[in-house]
Amino acid sequence: MVAKTGSHYEVIVIGAGVAGIYQIKRLVDLGMNATVIEAASGLGGTWYSNRYPGARFDSESYTYGYSFSKELLDEWHWKEHFSAQPENLRYLNHVADKFDLRRHMQFNCRVEAAHFDEAENIWRLQINDGRTLTCRFLVMGLGLLSIPTLPRLEGMESFKGRSFHTFHWPHEKLDLSDKKVAIIGTGATGIQVIGEIADKVGHLTVFQRRPNWSAPLNNGPISEKEMAAIRADYDEIFATCARTPGGFVHEPDRRGFYEVPREERVALWDRLYRTPGFAIWLANFREIFMDEKANAEFSEYIADRIRQRVKDPKVAEKLIPKDHGFGVQRVPMETNYFEAYNRDNVELVDISETPLVRVTETGLRTSERDYDVDIIIYATGFDAITGAYDRIDIRGIGGQTLREKWKDGPSTYLGIFIHGFPNLIMPNGPQSGSASTNYPRGIETGVDWCTALLKHIRANGYVRAEATQEAEDQWTRHVNDMYAMMLMRRAKSWFTGYNSNVAGHEEGRFRPMIYNGGAPKYVRRINRVAGNDYEGVTFSGAAPVASAAS
Ligand SMILES: Cc1cc2nc3c(=O)[nH]c(=O)nc-3n(C[C@H](O)[C@H](O)[C@H](O)COP(=O)(O)OP(=O)(O)OC[C@H]3O[C@@H](n4cnc5c(N)ncnc54)[C@H](O)[C@@H]3O)c2cc1C
């Protein structure tokens, strides 16, 4: 058990990303004694860490920003439709400064353990700087993509050049010109990096295990005039996001796939291919997600686009996924990605044919040959959704560890509560409405809901709130059932808990990580729960929650 010393707060929020920033704003507004504990040296989470070239939104910038403050909406000018990391980080810092939130945040503090004290109904936190902190309620803003994973390759420490995961891209400027660079991984991040650096490096070798479907982002600048029009339209933009399943501005084409003649289907796809953002994925026919034949026809359309853009037919075929259809996992959006392979200085190595054997002092060795390089970039993704939870020693009632409880995948009530772990709430946890959607829209929903819950608890003087086992079982079953309707259940992706770089998350172990019912349905459900006196949650204690930071 974490020792009984240190400061006490009514609420501790872990994580100063998009979720933690908004959560602390709402708590401060309520006058709650709350603090944010953040492992990094600055705020911003995803946008603080991922500084690799090409890191940018795939959400339209103006649908990604917070919607809670009209003043903020009116004063911020998004410069691009899909804004890049430096601007996104500037935005989040601007928000924190505008609302004076930084003084409620503690940086360079990693929460190593969180143990629930059943006698006192409080959480005891062990921080890596040696302190212990306590709180009545623990709010998890840990991030679902905040723990990078490296490949399990021999000899990684022996490499004499520079190597890093994209999440740890150096903060100082890195000159890649004249450098021989290797990149491992062609997921969402790899695709962004490759498109951006192909014409800036001496030589680039791309090590690809499995190709991903990808389509043009079609990014562009936002002029003053266009931004003014966006500002005038914000109410409608957010209303559209609220009614679409993905929380984006793209609404599905509600016509039946088979009722529309083939030429019209292709005409729609031609238009969507030129449309910015996720339109190609989310404004498509709904059958793409559920009907194998429809999905195969559309996947072939995209495959042809790749064949048109990549000059060498053999390379083009290697870039076309054969093991899954388009859109059954979050679609990486690209800029100049396929054209990169037409360049003389870019080489594709298919490591499904010639596997990587090890890292050497001078580069990488496949089963076929050695590749000598100056820099190795690991674009090898994240221990997604539950990784940040697994990294903390979280213990609930009877000392049960969350790691053990979730070893076969998360189980939650609404993605917000975990039975056996009272007073721990997740505004955007595993199985909540966030992960499969435009995150910040889901985050605002989750934070607002959790804030109302905390208000309710405070008004009633409760000291303990916990989901029932029955409510958790029912929700987790529901999340599971949703996958049954979707083609994504067969994809090897973080939506199904697959990651070959994480022990126990290898092939064949399906985990119901995310809620697939869509944002509107999720919002209706959590609002109904709140309206029914938080059905499925038991509250206890009537003593006023009085606490002060010592
Ligand atoms: C490269 C990239 C691009 C993305 N683009 C989009 C996009 O366009 N649209 C979209 O909707 N989503 C996108 N996402 C998803 C993105 O993660 C979310 O949009 C959003 O930033 C999540 O915010 P968050 O606050 O939940 O988590 P994060 O931003 O991940 O923040 C979590 C914070 O918690 C901290 N933390 C974790 N564990 C601990 C601990 N034990 N102790 C202390 N602190 C801890 C971390 O250091 C981190 O700062 C992208 C993700 C990546 C990686």
The ligand as a Tripos MOL2 file, in Angstrom:
@<TRIPOS>MOLECULE
LIG
   53    58     1     0     0
SMALL
NO_CHARGES

@<TRIPOS>ATOM
      1 C1          0.3890   11.3820  -34.0520 C.3       1 LIG1
      2 C2         -1.0290   11.3920  -33.6030 C.ar      1 LIG1
      3 C3         -1.9760   12.1130  -34.3170 C.ar      1 LIG1
      4 C4         -3.2950   12.1410  -33.8950 C.ar      1 LIG1
      5 N1         -4.2070   12.8410  -34.6230 N.ar      1 LIG1
      6 C5         -5.4920   12.8520  -34.2290 C.ar      1 LIG1
      7 C6         -6.4900   13.5540  -34.9600 C.ar      1 LIG1
      8 O1         -6.2250   14.1950  -35.9620 O.2       1 LIG1
      9 N2         -7.7570   13.4840  -34.5320 N.ar      1 LIG1
     10 C7         -8.1190   12.8020  -33.4110 C.ar      1 LIG1
     11 O2         -9.2880   12.7940  -33.0660 O.2       1 LIG1
     12 N3         -7.1970   12.1650  -32.6800 N.ar      1 LIG1
     13 C8         -5.9120   12.1500  -33.0640 C.ar      1 LIG1
     14 N4         -4.9900   11.4720  -32.3170 N.ar      1 LIG1
     15 C9         -5.3800   10.8460  -31.0550 C.3       1 LIG1
     16 C10        -4.9410   11.7640  -29.8780 C.3       1 LIG1
     17 O3         -4.2770   10.9740  -28.9780 O.3       1 LIG1
     18 C11        -6.1480   12.4850  -29.3060 C.3       1 LIG1
     19 O4         -6.6640   13.3390  -30.2930 O.3       1 LIG1
     20 C12        -5.8780   13.3640  -28.0750 C.3       1 LIG1
     21 O5         -4.6920   14.0950  -28.2000 O.3       1 LIG1
     22 C13        -5.8760   12.5440  -26.8250 C.3       1 LIG1
     23 O6         -5.7900   13.3890  -25.7210 O.3       1 LIG1
     24 P1         -5.6850   12.7830  -24.2560 P.3       1 LIG1
     25 O7         -5.6140   13.9040  -23.3240 O.co2     1 LIG1
     26 O8         -6.7490   11.7840  -24.0720 O.co2     1 LIG1
     27 O9         -4.3460   11.9130  -24.2910 O.3       1 LIG1
     28 P2         -2.8400   12.3230  -24.5520 P.3       1 LIG1
     29 O10        -2.7300   13.4810  -25.4430 O.co2     1 LIG1
     30 O11        -2.1520   11.0700  -24.9540 O.co2     1 LIG1
     31 O12        -2.3270   12.7780  -23.1210 O.3       1 LIG1
     32 C14        -2.1550   11.8730  -22.0650 C.3       1 LIG1
     33 C15        -1.1490   12.4380  -21.1010 C.3       1 LIG1
     34 O13        -1.1080   11.5950  -19.9470 O.3       1 LIG1
     35 C16         0.2180   11.5240  -19.5110 C.3       1 LIG1
     36 N5          0.4000   10.3090  -18.7260 N.ar      1 LIG1
     37 C17         0.1560    9.0270  -19.0960 C.ar      1 LIG1
     38 N6          0.4630    8.1950  -18.1030 N.ar      1 LIG1
     39 C18         0.8920    8.9580  -17.0700 C.ar      1 LIG1
     40 C19         1.3490    8.6640  -15.7520 C.ar      1 LIG1
     41 N7          1.4480    7.4290  -15.2900 N.pl3     1 LIG1
     42 N8          1.6950    9.6970  -14.9440 N.ar      1 LIG1
     43 C20         1.6090   10.9860  -15.3780 C.ar      1 LIG1
     44 N9          1.2040   11.3060  -16.6090 N.ar      1 LIG1
     45 C21         0.8420   10.3050  -17.4500 C.ar      1 LIG1
     46 C22         1.0270   11.4980  -20.7890 C.3       1 LIG1
     47 O14         2.3640   11.9130  -20.5590 O.3       1 LIG1
     48 C23         0.2600   12.4650  -21.6640 C.3       1 LIG1
     49 O15         0.7700   13.7600  -21.5990 O.3       1 LIG1
     50 C24        -3.6690   11.4260  -32.7330 C.ar      1 LIG1
     51 C25        -2.7170   10.6740  -32.0290 C.ar      1 LIG1
     52 C26        -1.4080   10.6560  -32.4640 C.ar      1 LIG1
     53 C27        -0.4210    9.8480  -31.6700 C.3       1 LIG1
@<TRIPOS>BOND
     1     1     2 1
     2     2     3 ar
     3     2    52 ar
     4     3     4 ar
     5     4     5 ar
     6     4    50 ar
     7     5     6 ar
     8     6     7 ar
     9     6    13 1
    10     7     8 2
    11     7     9 ar
    12     9    10 ar
    13    10    11 2
    14    10    12 ar
    15    12    13 ar
    16    13    14 ar
    17    14    15 1
    18    14    50 ar
    19    15    16 1
    20    16    17 1
    21    16    18 1
    22    18    19 1
    23    18    20 1
    24    20    21 1
    25    20    22 1
    26    22    23 1
    27    23    24 1
    28    24    25 2
    29    24    26 1
    30    24    27 1
    31    27    28 1
    32    28    29 2
    33    28    30 1
    34    28    31 1
    35    31    32 1
    36    32    33 1
    37    33    34 1
    38    33    48 1
    39    34    35 1
    40    35    36 1
    41    35    46 1
    42    36    37 ar
    43    36    45 ar
    44    37    38 ar
    45    38    39 ar
    46    39    40 ar
    47    39    45 ar
    48    40    41 1
    49    40    42 ar
    50    42    43 ar
    51    43    44 ar
    52    44    45 ar
    53    46    47 1
    54    46    48 1
    55    48    49 1
    56    50    51 ar
    57    51    52 ar
    58    52    53 1
@<TRIPOS>SUBSTRUCTURE
     1 LIG1         1 GROUP 0 **** ****
